[in-house]
Amino acid sequence: MERLSATVWLGSKAATMWFDHVDMDQRSALQIVGWAGHAKELLAGKMRPEKRRVLEIGIDALRA
């Protein structure tokens, strides 16, 4: 559950402020750590719809 929460948070708009604070581009950082792969793995499991949506939106955004 901690992995799910961390992955969702990293891909969320709430994390944008943290990335800005440390002067990193969120999109680039997520690509470097392979975030989309982790998110896709997690989507196979059960989770609340709002967490699923954050993962889906994040994956779509990284594809663009």
Number of C-alpha atoms within 10 A of each C-alpha: 8 7 11 18 11 11 20 24 16 21 25 16 13 11 14 16 11 13 15 11 9 8 9 12 11 19 16 11 13 17 13 9 10 11 20 21 11 15 21 13 10 18 15 9 9 9 14 7 9 10 18 19 14 19 26 17 13 21 19 11 12 14 9 5
